[in-house]
């Protein structure tokens, strides 16, 4: 893995960003971190506590290795919000990555979250959280118009500077019968 500066266009603005580049061999390093996280989350459940969310440093990096995208580190030059997680240098798209390791997620978004493409990385695997994951590309029209309660949609809560929260699995993937673009992926 290595960090590198790139001059790119994000949301129609020329920017200089620092991106992390990963090789397939980095997946083996992540395996140790994944196992440590898995041990912690199982241990927490043994005490009647909720499991620990999949750390972004695991889910985003695995997504990058799978997709060929690069993890966003920081904005070096430009006024674009750095609310996205990864950037794909081939497609020139800013990506938001959401992940879960439970049957029904409760995914939240920042009030300023912005992206070109949204991906959902599902580590649940029928309850066997073993490093295998599915990747779903979530159409933006489903997110922006998602009903969060009887009175509000996603875009309305964001405009009020609130953090929209809902289950992507239940409210998007199941509701619209989305199929994963990658299934049973294991990189180590």
N, C-alpha and C positions, 0 to 999 in steps of 0.2 A: 504494500500500500504506500501511496505517496500523495502529497498535496501539490497542486499545480494551479497557477493562475491562468484564467481564460478570459478573452474578450468575447462576450456573447450578447445576444439580444434577448431580454426577458420582458414579457408583457409590452413589447414594442419599444423598449428602451435599451440603448447600448449600455452595457455594464461590464465591469471587471469583477470576476468572482474567483474565489479560491474553492476548488473542488478536490475531493479525495478520489483517487483512482485505485481500483482494486483488481487483483488477479484471482483466478480460481484457487490458487494455492492459499489465499487468505481465508478461505472457508475452513480449512483445517485449524487455523488459529481460533476462529470463531467457535468451533466445536467445543473447546474447553470453556469458553465463556458461557455458551448455551447450557452446558452441563452444570456449571456452577449456578446459573440462574434457575435451572430446573430443580436442582437440589434445594435451593432456598425456597422456591414457591411451594414445593411439595412439603417441606418442613413447616412452613407457615400454616398450611392447611391442617397439619397435624395438631396445631394449637388452636384450631377453630377460627383461624384468621383467613382472610381472603388471600389468594395467591398474588404474587407480585406481577405487575404488567410486564410484557415482553419489553426489555429495554430497546430504545430506538437505535442504539449502537449495534444491536444484533439484527433487528428486523430490517432497518434501512440498508445495512451493509449486505445482508443476504439478498435483499431485493436488487441491489446494485450488481452483485456478482451474477445473479440470475439474468438480469435485463441488459447489462452493459451500461447502465446509467452511472452517474458519479454523485457522491454524497456532497451536498452543499455544506461548506464550512463557514464562509463569511463573504459579505459584500465588500469589495475593495474600493469600487468606484461606481456610483450610481445611487439613485434614490428609491429604487424598487424595494418593497418590503421583502425581507428574507424569511417569509413565513412558509415557504416550500421546503421540502426535505432533500430532494435529489434533482439533478438536471441531466437530461439526455443530450449529449453533444451531437448525436446523429440526427435526432428528430427536432432538436432545438426546442424542447418542451420542459417546463418546470413541473415537477411532480410532487404530489403530496402522498405520503405513505402512512397508512393506518394499519395496525396489526392487532391480533388478539390470540389468546391461547385458551379461551373458554368457549363453552357451547353458544352462549348468547352474549355478545359484546355490548358495551356501552361506550361508544366512541364519541369523543368530544373534539370540537374544532375551536380554534381561537377566533376572536371577533374580527381579526384582520387576515385570517387565512386566505390565501389566494394561490391558485395553481392552474396549470393547463390540463393536466391529467391527474386523476386520483386512482390510487391502487390500494386494494385491501389484501393484506397478507394474513392468511388464516393458518395458525399453527395447531388448531384444536385436534384435527385428525381423529375424530371419533373418540376423543378422550385420551388418546395415546400421544402425549406431547413429547415427540421423539426427534424433533428437528425437521420433520417432513412438513411441507407447507403447500398451500394452494394460493395462487395469485389471481385476483379478480380486478379487471379494469372497470371502474364504476363510472357510468355516463354522468356527466355534470348535470344534465337536466333532471336526473333523479335526485341528486343531492340538493340542489338549489330549491327544488319544489317539495322536498320531503316535509311531511307534516310532523311537527314535534309535539303538538298538543292540539286540542280542538280549535284553537284560535290562531296559531302561528305556524309559519313555515320556516325552514332553515334561513332563507335569505332575510326574513323579517327580524329574526333574533340577531343575526349578524349586524344588520343595520342599526340595531339598538345597542351595539357593542357588548352583546352577551355571548356566552360560549354555548353554541348549539350542541346538544347531546342526544344521541339516539342509537339504536342498534342497526348497524349497516347490514348485518346478516338478515335480520327479521324484516326491516323496513325497505331494503333495497334488493339484496340478493335473492331472498325467498319470494318477496312480493312480485318481482319482475322475472323470476326464474332465470337469473343470470348464471352462466356457466363459467368456470375458471378458464383463464387463458393458459394457465400452467397448473397441472394437477400432480399431487404427490411428489413434489420437488424435494430432493435431498442433495445437498451440495458437498457432503463429506462422506 
